[in-house]
Amino acid sequence: MKPFDYVRPGERSSAHEAARDGGRYVAGGTNLIDLMKLEVMTPDTLVDISRLDLDGIETVDGGLRIGATLTNSDLAADPRVRRDYPVLARALLAGASGQLRNKATTGGNLLQRTRCPYFYDTDTNCNKRTPGSGCAAIGGETRNHAVLGASEHCIALHPSDMAVALRALDATVEVEGPDGAPREIALPDLYRLPGATPHIETSLAPGDLITAVRLPAPSGDRQVYRKVRDRASYAFALLSVGAVLRMENGRIAQAALAFGGLAPQPWRDREVEALLTAETPSDALFEKAGEVLLAKADPPPGAAFKLPLTKRVLKAVLTEATQ
Amino acid sequence: MTLDLKLDAPDEANRADDLVQGVLGHENERPDGLSKAIGAATYAAEPRPDGLLHGFLVRAPGIGAVSCSNANSVREMEGVRLVLRDPRMIRNAAQGAANEAPVQGVDRAEYVGQPVALVVADSFEQARHAAQALEVEVETDDAPVDPEAVTAEKPDGRQTAQGDLDAARRDAAHVLDRTYTTSSMVSAAMEPHAATAEWDGTRLVLRGSLQMLKYNRNELADSLGIAPENVRILAPYVGGGFGSKLGISAECVAAALAAIELGRPIRVVQHRRQVFEMNTRRSETRQRIRLAADRQGRLTALEHEALVSNLPDETFAEPVLQGSHFAYAAPNRALRMHVARIHRPAAGSVRAPGEAVGVTAFEVAMDELAVATGIDPVELRLRNIPDKDPEAGIPFSSHRLKAALSEGARRFGWADRPSPPRQRREGEWWIGTGMAAAFRVNAIMEAQARILLTGDRAVVETDMTDIGTGSYAIFQQIAAELLGLPLERVKVRLGDTELPPGSGSGGSFGAASTGTAVWMAGMDLRRQIARALACDEADLTLKDGTIIRGNTRRSLAEAFDGTVLTGDGHVQPGDAQQKVRQATFGAHFAEVAVSDVTGEIRMRRMHGSFAAGRILNPRTARSQCHGGMIWGIGMALTEAVTHDRRDGHMVNRDFAEYHLPVNADVPPLDVHFIEERDPWAGPLQAKGIGELGICGAGAAILNAVHHACGARLRDFPATPDRVLAALV
């Protein structure tokens, strides 16, 4: 761990200032501190945002506004979340362990780094860690790497469960710029695909601070979160599906589907959703949805199993959500 | 005078059942439990001697010649005291009972992850940061890392054959030819390998996390080039070992060298990622098993061929075939061991080396034979129990497999099981049950112990370790039982090379070996007491600190008036192992659920019935069996080291990605002990229990998976991707 300075501002303005000068925000630290110990990340200054009073949760315009430093445990336990956004509560509880969820926060969870083992290993090449050095995962061990949205420079996955549910719920992210100006970013616009610059993972600029996540009123009452993993608890997803559906007269009126364990960001495919909309549920329809979703999939050798797995799980999730 | 015992003949006296204190064989709590729970027990990294400095090991990032060009500038970093690259540093942990230095040197890396330097600084953080700043250059060699890509050695002593296999197969009603693979696995003890070394100019005192101190002292002295008398090792508490701490590991030698160089106490703790690489792993295996059976399912031919790997100059080869030598009768048999020399991190003993993977694969093959013959899996095993050692022809010292199978089946409710697979479903989940037999060789090792008796208080002393197994508890019980003392009057001192050398902890032999030495020491004291009272030891009744003879009672304290009596015990293996085949036996049963959608497997329940001689303390013994069964879950379902195909390095070397079973993976575990008194096991009649629970446990699970959903998994662990491929 490289020596670093630590500041804990009580005002957002001083937080912005510290971050503009190269500081990195830390909240729960469940991912950042690990990466610092391994010197995968080596910030000069940590700006602790835990005293900025960002841990509220409130009802706004029929939806929810979730503070950036609210812990995953508290968010999962909130009665409004459990009642109106069960897909989110389940996704949260499917992630990490109780101890980690007690520390991990909403904003930090969104910005957690990939679990690609080569990213964690400073003795191997990684374009995310050292731009231009190459990708050791390609040609290596690729059982849990991306099958969609990857590039020849990076095949790492986004590891979050929570973000998959938020993606299905059409969440937006409230950000405050270094000058204090607020703006709102739709979740898909927060994340960037790796392309030739896998080290640039989000559209946030230095000093930008996530202050809250906004959820609109849920678009559907049928919500499912299903995660497939190597053990019953405390394992990153081989695949996860967050589904929010609304049925009308036996047909699918609206479908939002987000996927984890498939891509460098929580994945959503409007074509799949359009295919389902206004249709009567059937095995054939769900199988078609899986084919459309994976039409452009290009799995590395170790992750080829994800294609049949995804088709089966998607079918099961849609069956459950439409029954 | 030491009371010696050499195990050459059976001991039918069965004295342990005649003693009256009533503590041996009971569910006593661990005397060390409270201090561990409240954090008062000090482990290797916890003492803080004055002037303590901190060392951090540095790994090689490749295979080949090693250099560190910026060592001088790292030496100038804040707080840094030393950048050590000493030819005496060791390449990987010593193998169990090596008793001499393992391979040494830092100029060449034979595997990725090899320790090649130690950086010492004032604080742990400074040492780690400087270690990360040290640039290690490796002239990368094109070294083979895939066991399947090299021509394997076929060591002469490890190929056996009897009878005519071809003829047996030709004449058989059923033949089976299957290949199974198991992955590299690691011990993954909770406490990382750690050492705190102090040097006074002549003598080294090392607090370590080690299993076998009398060997470790010689290994360390030999590595350093100093006399063993000048090395003292302390390891009173060890947070798990599972084989990875049998021999000294890199931090011991590195800490000692730095302490000698700097004249200051040095602490070196392996980072969890280093624990994976620098200590011995369990080799991956490929096992081809060929069986032939008659119409009744009796084996006529048995072949077991195993491919394992290790570094070029390591002598250890995972003894996969160990259980197959004696598990089942078959007149025609061949066992063949092949060793691939590759440059993955060194392989060595990991809990139940040999049977853990060998019995597990074999017991899946037996299940396949049961399915092929239409014979119930329990019945198939019963029909193949040998009446003597099938190779050597010598009798078994005791053989309780039949009882374990029958009693286990009854307790598990096996009789209700529908025989064909895919009969039970709950929603998307297939439900099934499976079983497997458990086999493990039993060994006794030389051990010494001493008991000091002062009035009605006793202290047991030996350098034996307690690696979480319960040594403190059972030695206290043995001494208390023999001397007729309440438990709290007996203290146990362990883990110090100044004390009489015990067996060390390993190979399941610790309790029986050092326990017997404690027994002999206690018996020595009983004889001294009898002599003082001019009676026969056998006529002596000792209970609650009182000597009872006929109608007279006298307190121990009064009789000896503060004199310290010293009892010395010594046990060593004799001819017994040539005269009889001795082993422990058991039966595993498991119920699983398999998702038809995802291939995920969830455990529902497990039962194990085990016969391992006298059970000294059911609480600690059961805990050992629970541990073994949970290891079986890991082996069957989740645990695998992934080696990078290009340079063999361990890709998933942390607890987030190396998937040990966690609480949510472990179902209710039920353990039953089969009564057994094995006279060939010495006066205690106890045998090893520490490893039996893992042997075959994974097979019961994988056989249950087949019964549930019809998918036969032959590559372990059965992760969802593999199950799905077998389901579709």
Chai-1 contact restraints between the chains, C-beta under 6 A:
chainA,res_idxA,chainB,res_idxB,connection_type,confidence,min_distance_angstrom,max_distance_angstrom,comment,restraint_id
A,M1,B,H129,contact,1.0,0.0,6.0,A-B,restraint_1
A,K2,B,H129,contact,1.0,0.0,6.0,A-B,restraint_2
A,E39,B,Q132,contact,1.0,0.0,6.0,A-B,restraint_3
A,P117,B,V651,contact,1.0,0.0,6.0,A-B,restraint_4
A,P117,B,N652,contact,1.0,0.0,6.0,A-B,restraint_5
A,D123,B,P61,contact,1.0,0.0,6.0,A-B,restraint_6
A,G140,B,D644,contact,1.0,0.0,6.0,A-B,restraint_7
A,E141,B,T642,contact,1.0,0.0,6.0,A-B,restraint_8
A,E141,B,D644,contact,1.0,0.0,6.0,A-B,restraint_9
A,E141,B,V651,contact,1.0,0.0,6.0,A-B,restraint_10
A,V228,B,T598,contact,1.0,0.0,6.0,A-B,restraint_11
A,D230,B,T638,contact,1.0,0.0,6.0,A-B,restraint_12
A,D230,B,H659,contact,1.0,0.0,6.0,A-B,restraint_13
A,D230,B,T719,contact,1.0,0.0,6.0,A-B,restraint_14
A,R231,B,T638,contact,1.0,0.0,6.0,A-B,restraint_15
A,R231,B,H659,contact,1.0,0.0,6.0,A-B,restraint_16
A,R231,B,D665,contact,1.0,0.0,6.0,A-B,restraint_17
A,A232,B,A664,contact,1.0,0.0,6.0,A-B,restraint_18
A,A232,B,D665,contact,1.0,0.0,6.0,A-B,restraint_19
A,S233,B,V662,contact,1.0,0.0,6.0,A-B,restraint_20
A,S233,B,A664,contact,1.0,0.0,6.0,A-B,restraint_21
A,Y234,B,V662,contact,1.0,0.0,6.0,A-B,restraint_22
A,F305,B,D721,contact,1.0,0.0,6.0,A-B,restraint_23
A,R312,B,V597,contact,1.0,0.0,6.0,A-B,restraint_24
A,A316,B,V597,contact,1.0,0.0,6.0,A-B,restraint_25
